Amino acid sequence: MRSFQSIHWISFGTGKSGEYLGIWRNPTDNSLQIVAANKSTNFQSIYYATDGLGTRTAKLKAEPGTYDARLRP
């Protein structure tokens, strides 16, 4: 992500378990943020700031999740 400024999102997830992990480039300040949603976050999308090595630092915000495990077999 740092090397390719034209890339704005990279993400992957699973429909079966509802887990999601991604990184995106914030267009306001060009910072890279990690986005994670899984059972431990109650499937909310949690955004984290990153340091120069890509390590999560501060929790920035949480967005409601749309995944409901009860709807999956």
TAJOSUL-V59449 format. One line per field, one symbol per residue. ss: DSSP state (H for helix, E for strand, C for the rest). phi: phi as a letter, one per 40 degrees, with the letter a starting at -180 (. if undefined). burial: I if it has 9 or more other ideal C-beta (glycine too) atoms within 8 Angstrom, else O. A space follows every 50 residues. Layout:
# TAJOSUL-V59449
ss->???
phi->???
burial->???
This chain:
# TAJOSUL-V59449
ss->CCCCCCCCEEEEECCCCCCEEEEEECCCCCCEEEEEECHHHCCCEEEEEE CCCCCEEEEEEEECCCCCHHHCC
phi->.ccbcccbbbaaabcccgcaaabbccccbgccbcbbaadcbfgccbbbcb cccgccbcccabbdcbcbdccbc
burial->IOOOOOOOOOIOIOOOOIIIIIIIIIOOOOOIIIIIIIIOIOIIIIIIII OOOIOOOOOOOIOOIOOOIOOIO
